[in-house]
Amino acid sequence: MGINFGFDKIRFISPVKVNSRIRAVATLKSITEKRPGQFQFLTHIKVEIEGSEKPALLADWLTMQLVK
C-alpha cells in the first residue's frame, strides 16, 4: 500500500502558455526505512516546457510504501 504525504519545496519557475507541450521528469532521490516494512521515498519532480530553458515547476514529492 502507498501513502501520499504530498509535496515539499514547490517552486513555480515559469508560466505555461496555452497549448504548450510539457513533460514531467521524476528522479528518485532517496529511500529511507522508517520502521520495518515502512519505506519513505523522496522523488524530485521537474515539469519542463518544450522550447524553454527554464522549467515550469520544481518540487520534492514524499510518499510512503508499506510492505508486509
Distance bins in CASP14 RR format, pairs under 12 A and 6 or more apart:
PFRMAT RR
TARGET T0000
AUTHOR 0000-0000-0000
RMODE 2
METHOD distances of the structure
MODEL  1
1 37 0 0 0 0 0 1 0 0 0 0 0
1 38 0 0 0 0 0 1 0 0 0 0 0
1 39 0 0 0 0 0 1 0 0 0 0 0
1 63 0 0 0 0 0 1 0 0 0 0 0
1 64 0 0 0 0 1 0 0 0 0 0 0
1 65 1 0 0 1 0 0 0 0 0 0 0
1 66 1 0 1 0 0 0 0 0 0 0 0
1 67 0 0 0 0 1 0 0 0 0 0 0
1 68 0 0 0 0 1 0 0 0 0 0 0
2 37 0 0 0 0 0 1 0 0 0 0 0
2 38 0 0 0 0 0 1 0 0 0 0 0
2 39 0 0 0 0 1 0 0 0 0 0 0
2 40 0 0 0 0 0 1 0 0 0 0 0
2 41 0 0 0 0 1 0 0 0 0 0 0
2 62 0 0 0 0 0 1 0 0 0 0 0
2 63 1 0 0 1 0 0 0 0 0 0 0
2 64 1 0 0 1 0 0 0 0 0 0 0
2 65 1 0 1 0 0 0 0 0 0 0 0
2 66 1 0 0 1 0 0 0 0 0 0 0
2 67 0 0 0 0 1 0 0 0 0 0 0
3 34 0 0 0 0 0 1 0 0 0 0 0
3 38 0 0 0 0 1 0 0 0 0 0 0
3 39 0 0 0 0 0 1 0 0 0 0 0
3 40 0 0 0 0 1 0 0 0 0 0 0
3 41 0 0 0 0 0 1 0 0 0 0 0
3 62 0 0 0 0 1 0 0 0 0 0 0
3 63 1 0 0 1 0 0 0 0 0 0 0
3 64 1 0 1 0 0 0 0 0 0 0 0
3 65 1 0 0 1 0 0 0 0 0 0 0
3 66 1 0 0 1 0 0 0 0 0 0 0
4 40 0 0 0 0 0 1 0 0 0 0 0
4 41 0 0 0 0 0 1 0 0 0 0 0
4 43 0 0 0 0 0 1 0 0 0 0 0
4 61 0 0 0 0 1 0 0 0 0 0 0
4 62 0 0 0 0 1 0 0 0 0 0 0
4 63 1 0 1 0 0 0 0 0 0 0 0
4 64 0 0 0 0 1 0 0 0 0 0 0
4 65 0 0 0 0 0 1 0 0 0 0 0
5 34 0 0 0 0 0 1 0 0 0 0 0
5 38 0 0 0 0 0 1 0 0 0 0 0
5 40 1 0 0 1 0 0 0 0 0 0 0
5 41 0 0 0 0 1 0 0 0 0 0 0
5 42 0 0 0 0 1 0 0 0 0 0 0
5 43 0 0 0 0 0 1 0 0 0 0 0
5 60 0 0 0 0 0 1 0 0 0 0 0
5 61 0 0 0 0 1 0 0 0 0 0 0
5 62 1 1 0 0 0 0 0 0 0 0 0
5 63 1 0 0 1 0 0 0 0 0 0 0
5 64 1 0 0 1 0 0 0 0 0 0 0
5 65 0 0 0 0 0 1 0 0 0 0 0
6 40 0 0 0 0 0 1 0 0 0 0 0
6 41 0 0 0 0 0 1 0 0 0 0 0
6 42 0 0 0 0 0 1 0 0 0 0 0
6 43 0 0 0 0 0 1 0 0 0 0 0
6 45 0 0 0 0 0 1 0 0 0 0 0
6 59 0 0 0 0 1 0 0 0 0 0 0
6 60 0 0 0 0 1 0 0 0 0 0 0
6 61 1 0 0 1 0 0 0 0 0 0 0
6 62 1 0 1 0 0 0 0 0 0 0 0
6 63 1 0 0 1 0 0 0 0 0 0 0
6 64 0 0 0 0 0 1 0 0 0 0 0
7 42 0 0 0 0 0 1 0 0 0 0 0
7 43 0 0 0 0 1 0 0 0 0 0 0
7 44 0 0 0 0 0 1 0 0 0 0 0
7 45 1 0 0 1 0 0 0 0 0 0 0
7 47 0 0 0 0 0 1 0 0 0 0 0
7 57 0 0 0 0 1 0 0 0 0 0 0
7 58 0 0 0 0 0 1 0 0 0 0 0
7 59 1 0 1 0 0 0 0 0 0 0 0
7 60 1 0 0 1 0 0 0 0 0 0 0
7 61 1 0 1 0 0 0 0 0 0 0 0
7 62 1 0 0 1 0 0 0 0 0 0 0
7 63 0 0 0 0 0 1 0 0 0 0 0
8 29 0 0 0 0 0 1 0 0 0 0 0
8 40 0 0 0 0 0 1 0 0 0 0 0
8 42 0 0 0 0 1 0 0 0 0 0 0
8 43 0 0 0 0 0 1 0 0 0 0 0
8 44 0 0 0 0 0 1 0 0 0 0 0
8 45 0 0 0 0 0 1 0 0 0 0 0
8 58 0 0 0 0 0 1 0 0 0 0 0
8 59 1 0 0 1 0 0 0 0 0 0 0
8 60 1 0 1 0 0 0 0 0 0 0 0
8 61 1 0 0 1 0 0 0 0 0 0 0
8 62 1 0 0 1 0 0 0 0 0 0 0
8 63 0 0 0 0 0 1 0 0 0 0 0
9 29 0 0 0 0 0 1 0 0 0 0 0
9 42 0 0 0 0 0 1 0 0 0 0 0
9 44 0 0 0 0 1 0 0 0 0 0 0
9 45 0 0 0 0 0 1 0 0 0 0 0
9 57 0 0 0 0 0 1 0 0 0 0 0
9 58 1 0 0 1 0 0 0 0 0 0 0
9 59 1 0 0 1 0 0 0 0 0 0 0
9 60 1 0 1 0 0 0 0 0 0 0 0
9 61 0 0 0 0 1 0 0 0 0 0 0
9 62 0 0 0 0 0 1 0 0 0 0 0
10 44 0 0 0 0 0 1 0 0 0 0 0
10 45 0 0 0 0 1 0 0 0 0 0 0
10 46 0 0 0 0 0 1 0 0 0 0 0
10 47 0 0 0 0 0 1 0 0 0 0 0
10 56 0 0 0 0 0 1 0 0 0 0 0
10 57 1 0 0 1 0 0 0 0 0 0 0
10 58 1 0 0 1 0 0 0 0 0 0 0
10 59 1 0 1 0 0 0 0 0 0 0 0
10 60 0 0 0 0 1 0 0 0 0 0 0
10 61 0 0 0 0 1 0 0 0 0 0 0
10 62 0 0 0 0 0 1 0 0 0 0 0
11 44 0 0 0 0 0 1 0 0 0 0 0
11 45 0 0 0 0 0 1 0 0 0 0 0
11 46 0 0 0 0 0 1 0 0 0 0 0
11 47 0 0 0 0 0 1 0 0 0 0 0
11 54 0 0 0 0 0 1 0 0 0 0 0
11 55 0 0 0 0 1 0 0 0 0 0 0
11 56 0 0 0 0 1 0 0 0 0 0 0
11 57 1 0 0 1 0 0 0 0 0 0 0
11 58 1 0 1 0 0 0 0 0 0 0 0
11 59 1 0 0 1 0 0 0 0 0 0 0
11 60 0 0 0 0 0 1 0 0 0 0 0
12 47 0 0 0 0 1 0 0 0 0 0 0
12 49 0 0 0 0 0 1 0 0 0 0 0
12 54 0 0 0 0 0 1 0 0 0 0 0
12 55 0 0 0 0 1 0 0 0 0 0 0
12 56 1 0 0 1 0 0 0 0 0 0 0
12 57 1 0 1 0 0 0 0 0 0 0 0
12 58 0 0 0 0 1 0 0 0 0 0 0
12 59 0 0 0 0 1 0 0 0 0 0 0
13 46 0 0 0 0 1 0 0 0 0 0 0
13 47 0 0 0 0 1 0 0 0 0 0 0
13 48 0 0 0 0 0 1 0 0 0 0 0
13 49 0 0 0 0 1 0 0 0 0 0 0
13 52 0 0 0 0 1 0 0 0 0 0 0
13 53 0 0 0 0 0 1 0 0 0 0 0
13 54 1 0 1 0 0 0 0 0 0 0 0
13 55 1 0 1 0 0 0 0 0 0 0 0
13 56 1 0 0 1 0 0 0 0 0 0 0
13 57 1 0 0 1 0 0 0 0 0 0 0
13 58 1 0 0 1 0 0 0 0 0 0 0
13 59 0 0 0 0 0 1 0 0 0 0 0
14 20 0 0 0 0 1 0 0 0 0 0 0
14 22 0 0 0 0 0 1 0 0 0 0 0
14 46 0 0 0 0 0 1 0 0 0 0 0
14 47 0 0 0 0 1 0 0 0 0 0 0
14 48 0 0 0 0 1 0 0 0 0 0 0
14 49 1 0 0 1 0 0 0 0 0 0 0
14 51 0 0 0 0 0 1 0 0 0 0 0
14 52 1 0 0 1 0 0 0 0 0 0 0
14 53 0 0 0 0 1 0 0 0 0 0 0
14 54 1 0 1 0 0 0 0 0 0 0 0
14 55 1 0 0 1 0 0 0 0 0 0 0
14 56 1 0 1 0 0 0 0 0 0 0 0
14 57 0 0 0 0 1 0 0 0 0 0 0
14 58 0 0 0 0 0 1 0 0 0 0 0
15 22 0 0 0 0 0 1 0 0 0 0 0
15 47 0 0 0 0 0 1 0 0 0 0 0
15 49 0 0 0 0 1 0 0 0 0 0 0
15 52 0 0 0 0 0 1 0 0 0 0 0
15 54 0 0 0 0 0 1 0 0 0 0 0
15 55 0 0 0 0 0 1 0 0 0 0 0
15 56 1 0 0 1 0 0 0 0 0 0 0
15 57 0 0 0 0 0 1 0 0 0 0 0
16 22 1 0 0 1 0 0 0 0 0 0 0
16 23 0 0 0 0 0 1 0 0 0 0 0
16 24 0 0 0 0 0 1 0 0 0 0 0
16 47 1 0 0 1 0 0 0 0 0 0 0
16 48 0 0 0 0 0 1 0 0 0 0 0
16 49 1 0 1 0 0 0 0 0 0 0 0
16 50 0 0 0 0 0 1 0 0 0 0 0
16 51 0 0 0 0 0 1 0 0 0 0 0
16 52 0 0 0 0 1 0 0 0 0 0 0
16 54 0 0 0 0 0 1 0 0 0 0 0
16 55 0 0 0 0 0 1 0 0 0 0 0
16 56 1 0 1 0 0 0 0 0 0 0 0
16 57 0 0 0 0 1 0 0 0 0 0 0
17 49 0 0 0 0 1 0 0 0 0 0 0
17 50 0 0 0 0 0 1 0 0 0 0 0
17 51 0 0 0 0 0 1 0 0 0 0 0
17 52 0 0 0 0 1 0 0 0 0 0 0
17 56 0 0 0 0 1 0 0 0 0 0 0
19 49 0 0 0 0 0 1 0 0 0 0 0
19 50 0 0 0 0 0 1 0 0 0 0 0
20 47 0 0 0 0 0 1 0 0 0 0 0
20 48 0 0 0 0 0 1 0 0 0 0 0
20 49 1 0 1 0 0 0 0 0 0 0 0
20 50 1 0 0 1 0 0 0 0 0 0 0
20 51 0 0 0 0 1 0 0 0 0 0 0
20 52 0 0 0 0 1 0 0 0 0 0 0
20 56 0 0 0 0 1 0 0 0 0 0 0
21 47 0 0 0 0 0 1 0 0 0 0 0
21 48 0 0 0 0 1 0 0 0 0 0 0
21 49 1 0 0 1 0 0 0 0 0 0 0
21 50 1 0 1 0 0 0 0 0 0 0 0
21 51 0 0 0 0 1 0 0 0 0 0 0
21 52 0 0 0 0 0 1 0 0 0 0 0
21 56 0 0 0 0 0 1 0 0 0 0 0
22 45 0 0 0 0 0 1 0 0 0 0 0
22 46 0 0 0 0 0 1 0 0 0 0 0
22 47 1 0 1 0 0 0 0 0 0 0 0
22 48 1 0 0 1 0 0 0 0 0 0 0
22 49 1 0 1 0 0 0 0 0 0 0 0
22 50 1 0 0 1 0 0 0 0 0 0 0
22 51 0 0 0 0 0 1 0 0 0 0 0
22 52 0 0 0 0 1 0 0 0 0 0 0
22 55 0 0 0 0 1 0 0 0 0 0 0
22 56 1 0 0 1 0 0 0 0 0 0 0
22 57 0 0 0 0 1 0 0 0 0 0 0
23 45 0 0 0 0 0 1 0 0 0 0 0
23 46 0 0 0 0 1 0 0 0 0 0 0
23 47 1 0 0 1 0 0 0 0 0 0 0
23 48 1 0 1 0 0 0 0 0 0 0 0
23 49 0 0 0 0 1 0 0 0 0 0 0
23 50 1 0 0 1 0 0 0 0 0 0 0
23 51 0 0 0 0 0 1 0 0 0 0 0
23 52 0 0 0 0 0 1 0 0 0 0 0
23 55 0 0 0 0 0 1 0 0 0 0 0
23 56 0 0 0 0 1 0 0 0 0 0 0
23 57 0 0 0 0 0 1 0 0 0 0 0
24 43 0 0 0 0 0 1 0 0 0 0 0
24 44 0 0 0 0 0 1 0 0 0 0 0
24 45 1 0 0 1 0 0 0 0 0 0 0
24 46 1 0 0 1 0 0 0 0 0 0 0
24 47 1 0 1 0 0 0 0 0 0 0 0
24 48 1 0 0 1 0 0 0 0 0 0 0
24 49 0 0 0 0 0 1 0 0 0 0 0
24 55 0 0 0 0 1 0 0 0 0 0 0
24 56 0 0 0 0 1 0 0 0 0 0 0
24 57 0 0 0 0 1 0 0 0 0 0 0
24 58 0 0 0 0 0 1 0 0 0 0 0
24 59 0 0 0 0 1 0 0 0 0 0 0
24 61 0 0 0 0 0 1 0 0 0 0 0
25 43 0 0 0 0 0 1 0 0 0 0 0
25 44 0 0 0 0 1 0 0 0 0 0 0
25 45 1 0 0 1 0 0 0 0 0 0 0
25 46 1 0 1 0 0 0 0 0 0 0 0
25 47 1 0 0 1 0 0 0 0 0 0 0
25 48 1 0 0 1 0 0 0 0 0 0 0
25 49 0 0 0 0 0 1 0 0 0 0 0
25 55 0 0 0 0 1 0 0 0 0 0 0
25 56 0 0 0 0 0 1 0 0 0 0 0
25 57 0 0 0 0 0 1 0 0 0 0 0
25 58 0 0 0 0 0 1 0 0 0 0 0
25 59 0 0 0 0 0 1 0 0 0 0 0
26 41 0 0 0 0 0 1 0 0 0 0 0
26 42 0 0 0 0 0 1 0 0 0 0 0
26 43 1 0 1 0 0 0 0 0 0 0 0
26 44 1 0 0 1 0 0 0 0 0 0 0
26 45 1 0 1 0 0 0 0 0 0 0 0
26 46 0 0 0 0 1 0 0 0 0 0 0
26 47 0 0 0 0 0 1 0 0 0 0 0
26 48 0 0 0 0 0 1 0 0 0 0 0
26 58 0 0 0 0 0 1 0 0 0 0 0
26 59 0 0 0 0 0 1 0 0 0 0 0
26 60 0 0 0 0 0 1 0 0 0 0 0
26 61 1 0 0 1 0 0 0 0 0 0 0
26 63 0 0 0 0 0 1 0 0 0 0 0
27 41 0 0 0 0 0 1 0 0 0 0 0
27 42 0 0 0 0 1 0 0 0 0 0 0
27 43 1 0 0 1 0 0 0 0 0 0 0
27 44 1 0 1 0 0 0 0 0 0 0 0
27 45 0 0 0 0 1 0 0 0 0 0 0
27 46 1 0 0 1 0 0 0 0 0 0 0
27 58 0 0 0 0 0 1 0 0 0 0 0
27 59 0 0 0 0 0 1 0 0 0 0 0
27 60 0 0 0 0 0 1 0 0 0 0 0
27 61 0 0 0 0 0 1 0 0 0 0 0
28 39 0 0 0 0 0 1 0 0 0 0 0
28 40 0 0 0 0 0 1 0 0 0 0 0
28 41 1 0 0 1 0 0 0 0 0 0 0
28 42 1 0 0 1 0 0 0 0 0 0 0
28 43 1 0 1 0 0 0 0 0 0 0 0
28 44 0 0 0 0 1 0 0 0 0 0 0
28 45 0 0 0 0 0 1 0 0 0 0 0
28 60 0 0 0 0 0 1 0 0 0 0 0
28 61 0 0 0 0 1 0 0 0 0 0 0
28 62 0 0 0 0 0 1 0 0 0 0 0
28 63 0 0 0 0 0 1 0 0 0 0 0
28 65 0 0 0 0 0 1 0 0 0 0 0
29 40 0 0 0 0 0 1 0 0 0 0 0
29 41 0 0 0 0 1 0 0 0 0 0 0
29 42 1 0 1 0 0 0 0 0 0 0 0
29 43 1 0 0 1 0 0 0 0 0 0 0
29 44 1 0 1 0 0 0 0 0 0 0 0
29 45 0 0 0 0 0 1 0 0 0 0 0
29 46 0 0 0 0 0 1 0 0 0 0 0
29 59 0 0 0 0 0 1 0 0 0 0 0
29 60 1 0 0 1 0 0 0 0 0 0 0
29 61 0 0 0 0 1 0 0 0 0 0 0
29 62 0 0 0 0 0 1 0 0 0 0 0
29 63 0 0 0 0 0 1 0 0 0 0 0
30 39 0 0 0 0 0 1 0 0 0 0 0
30 40 0 0 0 0 1 0 0 0 0 0 0
30 41 1 0 0 1 0 0 0 0 0 0 0
30 42 1 0 1 0 0 0 0 0 0 0 0
30 43 0 0 0 0 1 0 0 0 0 0 0
30 44 0 0 0 0 1 0 0 0 0 0 0
30 60 0 0 0 0 1 0 0 0 0 0 0
30 61 0 0 0 0 0 1 0 0 0 0 0
30 62 0 0 0 0 0 1 0 0 0 0 0
30 63 0 0 0 0 0 1 0 0 0 0 0
31 37 0 0 0 0 0 1 0 0 0 0 0
31 38 0 0 0 0 0 1 0 0 0 0 0
31 39 1 0 1 0 0 0 0 0 0 0 0
31 40 1 0 0 1 0 0 0 0 0 0 0
31 41 1 0 1 0 0 0 0 0 0 0 0
31 42 1 0 0 1 0 0 0 0 0 0 0
31 43 0 0 0 0 1 0 0 0 0 0 0
31 62 0 0 0 0 0 1 0 0 0 0 0
31 63 0 0 0 0 0 1 0 0 0 0 0
31 64 0 0 0 0 0 1 0 0 0 0 0
31 65 0 0 0 0 1 0 0 0 0 0 0
31 67 0 0 0 0 0 1 0 0 0 0 0
32 38 0 0 0 0 1 0 0 0 0 0 0
32 39 1 0 0 1 0 0 0 0 0 0 0
32 40 1 0 1 0 0 0 0 0 0 0 0
32 41 0 0 0 0 1 0 0 0 0 0 0
32 42 1 0 0 1 0 0 0 0 0 0 0
32 62 0 0 0 0 0 1 0 0 0 0 0
32 63 0 0 0 0 0 1 0 0 0 0 0
32 64 0 0 0 0 1 0 0 0 0 0 0
32 65 0 0 0 0 0 1 0 0 0 0 0
33 39 1 0 1 0 0 0 0 0 0 0 0
33 40 1 0 0 1 0 0 0 0 0 0 0
33 41 0 0 0 0 0 1 0 0 0 0 0
33 64 0 0 0 0 0 1 0 0 0 0 0
33 65 0 0 0 0 0 1 0 0 0 0 0
33 66 0 0 0 0 0 1 0 0 0 0 0
33 67 0 0 0 0 1 0 0 0 0 0 0
34 40 1 0 1 0 0 0 0 0 0 0 0
34 41 0 0 0 0 0 1 0 0 0 0 0
34 62 0 0 0 0 0 1 0 0 0 0 0
34 63 0 0 0 0 0 1 0 0 0 0 0
34 64 1 0 0 1 0 0 0 0 0 0 0
34 65 0 0 0 0 0 1 0 0 0 0 0
34 66 0 0 0 0 0 1 0 0 0 0 0
34 67 0 0 0 0 0 1 0 0 0 0 0
35 64 0 0 0 0 0 1 0 0 0 0 0
35 65 0 0 0 0 0 1 0 0 0 0 0
35 66 0 0 0 0 1 0 0 0 0 0 0
35 67 0 0 0 0 0 1 0 0 0 0 0
36 66 0 0 0 0 0 1 0 0 0 0 0
36 67 0 0 0 0 1 0 0 0 0 0 0
36 68 0 0 0 0 0 1 0 0 0 0 0
37 64 0 0 0 0 1 0 0 0 0 0 0
37 65 0 0 0 0 1 0 0 0 0 0 0
37 66 1 0 0 1 0 0 0 0 0 0 0
37 67 1 0 1 0 0 0 0 0 0 0 0
37 68 1 0 0 1 0 0 0 0 0 0 0
38 63 0 0 0 0 0 1 0 0 0 0 0
38 64 1 0 0 1 0 0 0 0 0 0 0
38 65 1 0 0 1 0 0 0 0 0 0 0
38 66 1 0 1 0 0 0 0 0 0 0 0
38 67 1 0 0 1 0 0 0 0 0 0 0
38 68 0 0 0 0 0 1 0 0 0 0 0
39 62 0 0 0 0 0 1 0 0 0 0 0
39 63 0 0 0 0 1 0 0 0 0 0 0
39 64 1 0 0 1 0 0 0 0 0 0 0
39 65 1 0 1 0 0 0 0 0 0 0 0
39 66 0 0 0 0 1 0 0 0 0 0 0
39 67 1 0 0 1 0 0 0 0 0 0 0
40 60 0 0 0 0 0 1 0 0 0 0 0
40 61 0 0 0 0 0 1 0 0 0 0 0
40 62 1 0 0 1 0 0 0 0 0 0 0
40 63 1 0 0 1 0 0 0 0 0 0 0
40 64 1 0 1 0 0 0 0 0 0 0 0
40 65 0 0 0 0 1 0 0 0 0 0 0
40 66 0 0 0 0 0 1 0 0 0 0 0
41 60 0 0 0 0 0 1 0 0 0 0 0
41 61 1 0 0 1 0 0 0 0 0 0 0
41 62 1 0 0 1 0 0 0 0 0 0 0
41 63 1 0 1 0 0 0 0 0 0 0 0
41 64 1 0 0 1 0 0 0 0 0 0 0
41 65 1 0 0 1 0 0 0 0 0 0 0
41 66 0 0 0 0 0 1 0 0 0 0 0
42 59 0 0 0 0 0 1 0 0 0 0 0
42 60 1 0 0 1 0 0 0 0 0 0 0
42 61 1 0 0 1 0 0 0 0 0 0 0
42 62 1 0 0 1 0 0 0 0 0 0 0
42 63 0 0 0 0 1 0 0 0 0 0 0
42 64 0 0 0 0 0 1 0 0 0 0 0
43 59 0 0 0 0 1 0 0 0 0 0 0
43 60 1 0 0 1 0 0 0 0 0 0 0
43 61 1 0 1 0 0 0 0 0 0 0 0
43 62 0 0 0 0 1 0 0 0 0 0 0
43 63 1 0 0 1 0 0 0 0 0 0 0
43 64 0 0 0 0 0 1 0 0 0 0 0
43 65 0 0 0 0 0 1 0 0 0 0 0
44 55 0 0 0 0 0 1 0 0 0 0 0
44 57 0 0 0 0 0 1 0 0 0 0 0
44 58 1 0 0 1 0 0 0 0 0 0 0
44 59 1 0 0 1 0 0 0 0 0 0 0
44 60 1 0 1 0 0 0 0 0 0 0 0
44 61 1 0 0 1 0 0 0 0 0 0 0
44 62 0 0 0 0 0 1 0 0 0 0 0
45 55 0 0 0 0 1 0 0 0 0 0 0
45 56 0 0 0 0 0 1 0 0 0 0 0
45 57 1 0 0 1 0 0 0 0 0 0 0
45 58 1 0 0 1 0 0 0 0 0 0 0
45 59 1 0 1 0 0 0 0 0 0 0 0
45 60 1 0 0 1 0 0 0 0 0 0 0
45 61 1 0 1 0 0 0 0 0 0 0 0
45 62 0 0 0 0 0 1 0 0 0 0 0
45 63 0 0 0 0 0 1 0 0 0 0 0
46 52 0 0 0 0 0 1 0 0 0 0 0
46 54 0 0 0 0 0 1 0 0 0 0 0
46 55 1 0 1 0 0 0 0 0 0 0 0
46 56 0 0 0 0 1 0 0 0 0 0 0
46 57 1 0 0 1 0 0 0 0 0 0 0
46 58 1 0 1 0 0 0 0 0 0 0 0
46 59 0 0 0 0 1 0 0 0 0 0 0
46 60 0 0 0 0 0 1 0 0 0 0 0
46 61 0 0 0 0 0 1 0 0 0 0 0
47 54 0 0 0 0 0 1 0 0 0 0 0
47 55 1 0 1 0 0 0 0 0 0 0 0
47 56 1 0 1 0 0 0 0 0 0 0 0
47 57 1 0 1 0 0 0 0 0 0 0 0
47 58 1 0 0 1 0 0 0 0 0 0 0
47 59 0 0 0 0 1 0 0 0 0 0 0
47 61 0 0 0 0 0 1 0 0 0 0 0
48 54 0 0 0 0 1 0 0 0 0 0 0
48 55 1 0 1 0 0 0 0 0 0 0 0
48 56 1 0 0 1 0 0 0 0 0 0 0
48 57 0 0 0 0 1 0 0 0 0 0 0
48 58 0 0 0 0 0 1 0 0 0 0 0
49 55 1 0 0 1 0 0 0 0 0 0 0
49 56 1 0 1 0 0 0 0 0 0 0 0
49 57 0 0 0 0 1 0 0 0 0 0 0
50 56 0 0 0 0 0 1 0 0 0 0 0
END
